[in-house]
Amino acid sequence: MDVPIEGGSDEAPWKKMSKEELDNQYSPSRWVVRLGAEEALTTYSQMGIEATQRARATQRSLLHVPYGDGEEEKLDIYFPEEASEALPFCVFIHGGNWQSGSKDTSAYMVNPLTAEGVAVVVVAYDIAPKGTLDKMVDQVTRSIAFVQKRYPCNRGIYVCGHSAGAHLAAMLLLANWTKHGVTPNLRGFFLVSGMYSLEPVVHTYQNALLLMTPEDARRNSPQWHLEAGLTLPMDPACPVLVIVGQHESPEFQRQSREFYQTLRRAGATASFEELHDVDHFEIVWKLTQKNYALTQIILKTIFQEP
C-alpha cells in the first residue's frame, strides 16, 4: 500500500491530548470491535498458550536455549521437518507494553511457517519493572547475534515484532553489530502494530512500571534517531514492512504511518500495509492461520515471491 511521504508536522497530535485521552489512545484493548476489552485480552492470551502448546507438541524444537547469562535471556527454536542449518529463520519478538507477555505464550506463527520450511525463533527478554528499555534493546540485539553465530549458514534472518516487540525490532535497524562480533544476515523486518516514538508513552499509565524519562524515551525511539539524521547502518535493500490493523487507535495508526514515511526518507526499502478488519490482538494471533494475510506476506517476503 502506498502512503504519501509527507514532511514532519510542527507539533505531534498527542501533545494536544489530555492525560485521559493519551491513556485511551495507548490502550489497545479499548479499541477492539468484536469483544470487550477484558475478553479480548483473555482470548489473545489463550490463543498464545494454545499455539505454543501445539507447537511444542508437534514440532522439532530446542527450548529455553540461553543466548546470554541472564535468567530471562533464553529463546525457543522450532524447526521444519527437513533438518538443515541452511534455513531461513524468522525471529519473533513478543509484545505486552514492555511489561507483560512471554516467549512461552507467543509461538503463534510456528506451525504455518515451519510447514513451509522456515525455522522460527521466539525470544524472551526482561520485561518491566525488572528490565529497562535499554536492557530490552540490548537483549534482543544479542539474541539476533546469537542466532547468526549458531547458524552461520542460514538463508536469511527475518525479524517480526508485535506491539512493544515491533518497537524492539525497529531498534535493531539502528544496531551497531561491530561490538557483537558478527553481522547478522538480516533479510527482512515485519513491524506489526508498533510504537516508534516513545515520548507519548512517558505521559501514560504505562510508564508507571517503565519509569522512562524523556531522555530514555528519545534514546530508545527509532523515529527520533532517524528524524535526527542518523544514517541507517543496515543494507538499504533489506525490506522493512510496517503493518497496522484497521481497528487500532488513531495514535497507533499515526505512529506506523509516520515511521514508514521516515524510513522511506532515510533510504530504506520500506512498505506500509493496513490489514483489513483486524484489531491490535487479532493481527498477531491470526498468525496461527496459514491463509491469513500477514502469514502470506511473511512467507512471500522470505521466499521472494511477487
Salt bridges, closest charged atoms under 4 A:
ASP23 OD2 - LYS19 NZ 2.81
GLU71 OE1 - LYS130 NZ 3.50
GLU73 OE2 - ARG142 NH2 2.60
ASP76 OD2 - ARG56 NH2 2.71
ASP76 OD1 - HIS64 ND1 3.81
ASP76 OD1 - LYS103 NZ 2.90
ASP104 OD1 - ARG56 NH2 2.67
ASP104 OD1 - LYS103 NZ 2.89
GLU116 OE2 - LYS290 NZ 3.32
ASP126 OD1 - LYS130 NZ 3.56
ASP126 OD2 - LYS135 NZ 3.21
ASP134 OD2 - ARG219 NH2 2.75
ASP138 OD2 - ARG142 NE 2.88
GLU215 OE2 - ARG218 NH2 3.54
ASP216 OD1 - ARG219 NH2 2.63
GLU248 OE1 - HIS280 ND1 2.81
GLU251 OE2 - ARG254 NE 2.70
GLU258 OE1 - ARG254 NH1 2.91
GLU274 OE1 - ARG257 NH2 2.86
ASP277 OD1 - ARG34 NH1 3.15
ASP277 OD1 - HIS247 NE2 2.86
GLU282 OE1 - ARG34 NH2 2.82
